[in-house]
C-alpha cells in the first residue's frame, strides 16, 4: 500500500455554496482530472468524493493529443463512387 497524501484545507464561500480547492498533489494521487465527473456522498464523519467516469477533454486537450501523422491524410480510401470532380 502506498503512503497517503494529506493536506489541510479550509472550507471557503463559493457563490451561494461552499468550496474546497483540490491541490495538484491530491488530484494527482487520486487520479482526478479537470472535467471528470464525480459523485459526492455524505458518510459518517465527512464527505466521500468518487469518480464516476472518464474526464471529458477540452478542445485544447483534444488538439494537443491530435497527431496529424496518425489522424491526417485522406478520409476516403475507396475509389470514386459518383461524379466527383478532381
C-alpha positions in Angstrom: 0.0 0.0 0.0 1.3 3.5 -0.9 1.7 6.3 1.6 -1.3 8.5 1.9 -1.1 12.1 0.6 -2.7 14.5 3.0 -3.2 18.3 3.2 -5.1 20.6 5.5 -7.6 22.8 3.8 -10.2 25.4 4.8 -13.8 25.4 3.5 -14.4 28.7 1.7 -17.5 30.5 0.5 -18.0 30.0 -3.3 -21.0 31.7 -4.8 -24.1 30.5 -2.8 -22.3 27.4 -1.7 -19.0 26.2 -0.1 -15.9 25.0 -1.8 -12.6 23.3 -1.2 -9.6 23.5 -3.5 -8.2 20.2 -4.5 -4.4 20.8 -4.7 -2.3 19.3 -7.5 -0.6 16.7 -5.3 -4.0 15.4 -4.1 -5.5 15.5 -7.6 -2.6 13.6 -9.0 -2.6 11.0 -6.2 -6.4 10.5 -6.7 -6.1 10.4 -10.5 -8.5 13.3 -10.8 -8.6 15.4 -14.0 -10.4 18.6 -15.0 -13.9 17.9 -16.3 -14.0 14.5 -14.7 -17.5 13.5 -13.5 -17.7 12.8 -9.7 -20.2 11.9 -7.1 -20.3 13.3 -3.6 -21.6 11.1 -0.8 -22.1 12.1 2.8 -20.6 9.4 5.0 -20.1 9.2 8.8 -17.5 11.8 9.6 -17.4 13.7 6.3 -17.8 13.5 2.6 -16.5 10.9 0.1 -15.7 12.0 -3.4 -15.6 9.3 -6.1 -15.1 9.5 -9.8 -17.9 8.1 -12.0 -16.4 8.1 -15.4 -13.6 9.5 -17.5 -12.8 13.1 -17.9 -14.3 15.0 -20.8 -11.5 16.5 -22.7 -11.5 20.2 -23.6 -10.9 21.3 -27.2 -7.4 22.4 -26.2 -6.7 19.0 -24.8 -8.1 17.2 -27.9 -6.0 19.4 -30.2 -2.9 18.8 -28.1 -3.4 15.0 -28.4 -4.1 15.2 -32.2 -1.3 13.6 -34.3 -1.6 14.5 -38.0 0.5 11.5 -39.0 -1.9 9.2 -37.2 -5.2 11.0 -38.0 -4.4 13.1 -41.1 -4.5 12.2 -44.7 -7.4 11.1 -46.9 -10.5 10.1 -45.2 -11.9 8.1 -48.1 -9.7 5.3 -49.2 -12.0 3.7 -51.8 -12.4 4.6 -55.5 -14.7 7.2 -56.7 -18.4 6.4 -56.2 -20.2 9.0 -58.3 -19.4 12.1 -60.3 -16.7 13.5 -58.1 -14.7 16.3 -59.7 -10.9 16.3 -59.2 
